[in-house]
């Protein structure tokens, strides 16, 4: 018997069982490469010990006598060795009687779960239980340091909060709604901020109007330039606003006795009392209805 005859016998038995190569590999737990060697007559790819084990599994799976298959394998491999000898005319040696199977010891003839070589067998890594995590952080020295750092953090946050409250208090103290509205009005054309006491008087060009309003009490004020609203809001005591224009201005007030007019650097004082509408301000003076307050030289 030759190697191809043994392979053909095994393939025919597998076909009779209706098994595909993939199904047989799964059934007997053998690698596809080893099965391919067996079914193509290549029996020298593995050591005889492992090849015999695979052939036994194959024979049992397809319904053949495992002992006969192993004997045929030994004949085939013995015949291949004879062909390689230099004396081709010498009669072939009689096949050796298969030795009795010894009881399995440490190494058995059965392959290890279908692996082709021993070095292919996966080895689970050794798992060593880790020590208790962060053991060094549970010492009394660390706990004391942690508490000290927490106290420093709390103190720093407290100082920061006090500083923030102080700054906000200063901002609120220096802020007033009327001043804020006056600042917004500063972007309007014709507005000029009030000069501090003791500064030089403004230089007024001919035909120009420089109007300053000073509040000696809380008062609502509206300043218009034609149809354009320059300012509208409440002025608190001590607040003031200034506007410049080349055309007459119109002032409305809700409490005239709390509003002082300064026109072109001339202090005209309180010009009306109560609610007053349509106070006309020009370079010549102030007109309230039929009343006229001329700008004195």
C-alpha positions as CSV (number, residue, x, y, z in Angstrom):
1,X,0.0,0.0,0.0
2,X,1.2,3.5,-0.8
3,X,0.5,6.8,0.8
4,X,-2.0,7.8,-1.8
5,X,-3.9,4.5,-1.3
6,X,-4.3,5.2,2.4
7,X,-5.4,8.7,1.7
8,X,-8.0,7.6,-0.9
9,X,-9.4,5.0,1.6
10,X,-9.8,7.7,4.3
11,X,-11.5,10.2,1.8
12,X,-13.9,7.5,0.5
13,X,-14.9,6.6,4.1
14,X,-15.4,10.3,4.9
15,X,-17.6,10.8,1.8
16,X,-19.7,7.8,2.8
17,X,-20.3,9.4,6.1
18,X,-21.4,12.6,4.3
19,X,-18.8,14.8,6.1
20,X,-17.0,17.7,4.5
21,X,-13.4,18.4,5.5
22,X,-14.6,21.4,7.5
23,X,-17.1,19.3,9.4
24,X,-14.6,16.6,10.1
25,X,-12.0,19.2,11.4
26,X,-14.7,20.5,13.8
27,X,-15.7,17.0,14.9
28,X,-12.3,15.5,15.7
29,X,-10.7,18.9,16.6
30,X,-7.9,18.8,14.0
31,X,-6.4,21.7,12.2
32,X,-7.3,22.0,8.4
33,X,-3.6,21.9,7.5
34,X,-3.1,18.5,9.2
35,X,-6.2,17.1,7.6
36,X,-5.0,18.3,4.2
37,X,-1.6,16.5,4.7
38,X,-3.5,13.3,5.6
39,X,-5.8,13.4,2.6
40,X,-3.0,14.2,0.2
41,X,-0.7,11.4,1.4
42,X,1.8,13.6,3.2
43,X,2.4,11.7,6.5
44,X,5.9,13.1,7.3
45,X,4.8,16.6,8.4
46,X,4.3,15.4,12.0
47,X,6.1,13.1,14.3
48,X,4.7,9.5,14.2
49,X,3.4,9.9,17.7
50,X,1.1,12.8,16.7
51,X,0.2,11.4,13.3
52,X,-1.0,8.1,14.7
53,X,-3.2,10.0,17.1
54,X,-4.8,12.0,14.3
55,X,-5.3,8.9,12.2
56,X,-7.0,7.1,15.0
57,X,-9.5,10.0,15.4
58,X,-10.0,10.2,11.7
59,X,-10.7,6.4,11.5
60,X,-13.2,6.4,14.4
61,X,-15.0,9.4,12.9
62,X,-15.5,7.8,9.5
63,X,-16.2,4.2,10.8
64,X,-12.9,2.6,10.0
65,X,-10.8,0.2,12.1
66,X,-8.3,2.5,13.8
67,X,-5.8,-0.3,14.3
68,X,-5.8,-1.2,10.6
69,X,-5.4,2.5,9.6
70,X,-2.4,2.8,12.0
71,X,-0.8,-0.4,10.6
72,X,-1.3,0.8,7.0
73,X,0.3,4.1,8.0
74,X,3.3,2.2,9.4
75,X,3.6,0.2,6.2
76,X,3.4,3.4,4.1
77,X,6.1,5.2,6.1
78,X,8.3,2.1,6.1
79,X,8.0,1.8,2.3
80,X,9.0,5.4,1.9
81,X,12.1,4.9,3.9
82,X,13.0,1.8,1.8
83,X,12.8,3.7,-1.4
84,X,15.4,6.1,-0.2
85,X,18.0,3.4,0.4
86,X,20.8,2.9,-2.1
87,X,20.2,-0.8,-2.8
88,X,17.0,-0.9,-4.8
89,X,17.4,-4.6,-5.9
90,X,17.4,-5.9,-2.3
91,X,14.0,-7.4,-1.3
92,X,11.9,-5.2,0.8
93,X,12.0,-5.8,4.5
94,X,9.1,-7.6,6.2
95,X,6.8,-5.3,8.0
96,X,7.5,-5.1,11.7
97,X,4.9,-6.4,14.0
98,X,3.3,-3.5,15.7
99,X,4.4,-3.3,19.2
100,X,1.8,-3.5,21.9
101,X,0.5,-0.3,23.1
102,X,2.0,0.7,26.4
103,X,0.0,2.3,29.1
104,X,0.1,6.0,28.8
105,X,2.5,7.8,31.1
106,X,3.3,11.4,31.2
107,X,3.3,11.8,27.4
108,X,0.4,10.1,25.7
109,X,-0.1,9.3,22.0
110,X,-3.2,11.3,21.9
111,X,-2.6,14.8,20.4
112,X,-3.4,17.9,22.5
113,X,-6.7,19.2,21.3
114,X,-5.7,19.0,17.6
115,X,-2.6,21.2,17.8
116,X,0.0,20.4,15.3
117,X,3.1,21.3,17.4
118,X,3.5,21.6,21.2
119,X,4.7,25.2,20.8
120,X,1.3,26.1,19.3
121,X,-0.5,25.2,22.5
122,X,-1.7,28.5,24.1
123,X,-0.6,29.1,27.7
124,X,-2.7,31.2,30.1
125,X,-0.6,34.0,31.6
126,X,0.1,33.7,35.3
127,X,-2.2,36.1,37.2
128,X,-0.8,37.4,40.4
129,X,-3.3,39.1,42.7
130,X,-2.4,42.8,43.0
131,X,-1.7,44.3,46.3
132,X,-4.3,46.5,48.0
133,X,-4.5,49.7,46.0
134,X,-3.1,52.9,47.3
135,X,-1.8,51.3,50.5
136,X,0.7,54.2,51.0
137,X,-2.1,56.8,50.9
138,X,-3.7,55.3,54.0
139,X,-0.9,56.2,56.4
140,X,-1.5,58.7,59.2
141,X,1.1,61.1,57.7
142,X,-0.7,61.3,54.4
143,X,-4.1,61.8,56.2
144,X,-2.6,64.7,58.2
145,X,-1.1,66.3,55.0
146,X,-4.4,65.9,53.2
147,X,-6.3,67.7,56.0
148,X,-3.7,70.5,56.1
149,X,-4.0,71.1,52.3
150,X,-7.8,71.1,52.7
151,X,-7.6,73.9,55.3
152,X,-5.3,75.9,53.1
153,X,-7.7,75.6,50.2
154,X,-10.7,76.7,52.3
155,X,-8.7,79.7,53.6
156,X,-7.7,80.7,50.1
157,X,-11.3,80.5,48.8
158,X,-12.5,82.5,51.8
159,X,-10.0,85.3,51.1
160,X,-11.0,85.3,47.4
161,X,-14.7,85.5,48.2
162,X,-14.1,88.5,50.6
163,X,-12.1,90.3,47.9
164,X,-14.8,89.7,45.4
165,X,-17.5,91.0,47.7
166,X,-15.4,94.1,48.4
167,X,-14.9,94.9,44.7
168,X,-18.6,94.4,43.9
169,X,-19.6,96.6,46.8
170,X,-17.3,99.4,45.4
171,X,-18.8,99.0,42.0
172,X,-22.4,99.2,43.3
173,X,-21.6,102.2,45.4
174,X,-20.2,104.1,42.5
175,X,-23.0,103.2,40.1
176,X,-26.2,105.1,39.6
177,X,-28.9,104.6,37.0
178,X,-28.8,108.2,35.8
179,X,-25.0,108.2,35.4
180,X,-25.3,105.0,33.4
181,X,-27.9,106.5,31.2
182,X,-25.8,109.6,30.7
183,X,-22.8,107.4,29.7
184,X,-25.0,105.7,27.1
185,X,-26.0,109.1,25.8
186,X,-22.4,110.0,25.4
187,X,-22.3,108.1,22.1
188,X,-25.0,110.4,20.7
189,X,-23.9,113.3,18.5
190,X,-23.9,116.6,20.3
191,X,-23.2,115.3,23.8
192,X,-20.3,116.5,25.9
193,X,-19.4,115.5,29.4
194,X,-19.5,118.0,32.3
195,X,-16.3,119.6,33.3
196,X,-15.2,119.4,36.9
197,X,-15.3,122.5,39.1
198,X,-12.4,124.9,38.6
199,X,-11.7,123.9,35.0
200,X,-11.6,126.5,32.2
201,X,-14.9,127.5,30.7
202,X,-15.8,126.0,27.4
203,X,-15.3,128.0,24.2
204,X,-18.6,128.3,22.4
205,X,-18.6,129.0,18.8
206,X,-21.2,131.5,17.5
207,X,-24.6,129.9,16.8
208,X,-23.7,126.8,18.9
209,X,-25.6,125.6,21.9
210,X,-23.9,124.2,25.0
211,X,-26.6,123.0,27.5
212,X,-25.8,121.6,30.9
213,X,-28.5,120.3,33.3
214,X,-27.8,119.8,37.0
215,X,-30.2,118.0,39.3
216,X,-30.6,119.4,42.8
217,X,-33.1,116.6,43.5
218,X,-34.5,113.5,41.9
219,X,-36.1,114.5,38.6
220,X,-37.2,113.0,35.3
221,X,-35.6,114.6,32.2
222,X,-35.9,114.3,28.4
223,X,-33.6,116.1,25.9
224,X,-34.5,116.0,22.2
225,X,-32.8,117.4,19.1
226,X,-35.6,117.8,16.6
227,X,-37.2,114.4,16.5
228,X,-34.2,112.6,17.8
229,X,-34.1,111.6,21.5
230,X,-30.7,112.5,23.0
231,X,-31.6,111.5,26.6
232,X,-34.5,110.3,28.7
233,X,-34.3,109.1,32.3
234,X,-34.2,109.9,35.9
235,X,-31.4,112.1,37.3
236,X,-30.5,111.8,41.0
237,X,-29.4,114.7,43.2
238,X,-25.9,115.8,42.1
239,X,-26.1,114.2,38.7
240,X,-25.5,116.3,35.6
241,X,-25.4,116.1,31.8
242,X,-24.2,118.2,28.9
243,X,-25.2,118.4,25.3
244,X,-23.9,120.5,22.3
245,X,-25.9,121.3,19.3
246,X,-26.0,123.6,16.2
247,X,-29.9,123.6,16.3
248,X,-32.3,124.3,19.1
249,X,-33.0,121.6,21.8
250,X,-36.2,120.7,23.5
251,X,-36.3,119.8,27.2
252,X,-39.1,118.1,29.1
253,X,-39.0,117.7,32.9
254,X,-41.3,116.1,35.5
255,X,-40.2,118.4,38.3
256,X,-38.7,121.7,37.1
257,X,-37.8,123.0,40.5
258,X,-35.1,120.2,40.8
259,X,-33.4,121.1,37.5
260,X,-30.8,123.9,37.0
261,X,-30.1,125.1,33.4
262,X,-26.6,126.3,32.4
263,X,-26.6,127.6,28.8
264,X,-23.4,128.5,27.0
265,X,-21.5,128.8,30.4
266,X,-24.3,131.0,31.9
267,X,-26.0,129.7,35.0
268,X,-29.7,130.5,34.5
269,X,-30.8,128.6,37.6
270,X,-34.3,127.0,37.9
271,X,-36.4,128.1,34.9
272,X,-39.7,126.5,35.8
273,X,-41.6,124.4,38.4
274,X,-43.6,121.2,38.3
275,X,-44.2,119.3,35.1
276,X,-42.9,121.4,32.1
277,X,-43.0,120.4,28.5
278,X,-41.5,121.9,25.4
279,X,-38.8,124.0,27.0
280,X,-37.1,125.5,23.9
281,X,-33.3,126.0,24.2
282,X,-31.5,128.1,21.6
283,X,-28.4,130.2,21.4
284,X,-30.5,133.3,22.3
285,X,-31.9,131.8,25.4
286,X,-34.8,129.7,26.8
287,X,-38.4,129.9,25.9
288,X,-41.2,128.3,27.9
289,X,-44.6,129.0,26.3
290,X,-44.9,132.8,26.2
291,X,-42.1,133.2,28.7
292,X,-38.6,133.9,27.4
293,X,-35.4,133.9,29.4
294,X,-32.8,135.7,27.3
295,X,-29.1,134.7,27.5
296,X,-27.5,137.7,29.2
297,X,-24.2,139.1,28.0
